[in-house]
């Protein structure tokens, strides 16, 4: 158990140091849109635009469709 705790503390410390040394991505834009259709289907679209410290811009899109379960 003690080894597990020490490993977790070490991983968290290294993650923080790595983020500080390499720089973190800056979130430029974040949008979310949720629409509900007549049949009850819910569509959720999420778009995030990030800029890396070297100036590279990346766009991440995520779309989720949820259909309602018909009653038994």
HELIX and SHEET records of a PDB file:
HELIX    1   1 UNK A    2  UNK A   22  1                                  21    
SHEET    1   A 3 UNK A  26  UNK A  36  0                                        
SHEET    2   A 3 UNK A  42  UNK A  51 -1                                        
SHEET    3   A 3 UNK A  57  UNK A  66 -1                                        
END                                                                             
